[in-house]
Amino acid sequence: MLNALEVFTTVVVGVMGGVEFSVAFVVNPILNALPEDSGQLGRAHGGRMLGAVMPVWYITSLALVTVWAVAGRDRPGAGLAVTAGALLLLSVIMSLLLLVPINNRGKTWTPENRPADWKQQMNRWDRFHHVRVAVIIAAFALLVTALA
């Protein structure tokens, strides 16, 4: 049963990391290249959609890794799972303190009500997000290593 949990957890974290990687390096660059207000409207919609889903995904991933670390504490790779859990906790803290406040503002913006510095705020979100993606990918790599 623990083996199934380990594999399931690794897949959940890996897919989450893949989604976040895609947002950072595929979706947002595409949105940034769209003409006129399309990119800002796309980011606002993405902020609403992913803003509803990702918190559940982040907490579920952290919970799964925590269960893995506790249930497998006497098995090889437990330290890697604990470290991955710490990285996922860091990603949650980063989200709450750095990214969610910007996202909560951005998801309500329209071309009529957005602030003058909206592009700077989106660039700041992107920079924080790139760091968060690296943290999640590192956690995923540790989980894969723990499985080996």
DACOR-V636445 format. One record per run of one state. SS is the DSSP state (~ for helix, > for strand, _ for the rest). FROM is the first residue (numbers start at 0). TO is the last residue. If there is no record, write none. Layout:
SS&FROM&TO + SS&FROM&TO
This chain:
_&0&0 + ~&1&32 + _&33&36 + ~&37&70 + _&71&76 + ~&77&105 + _&106&116 + ~&117&146 + _&147&147
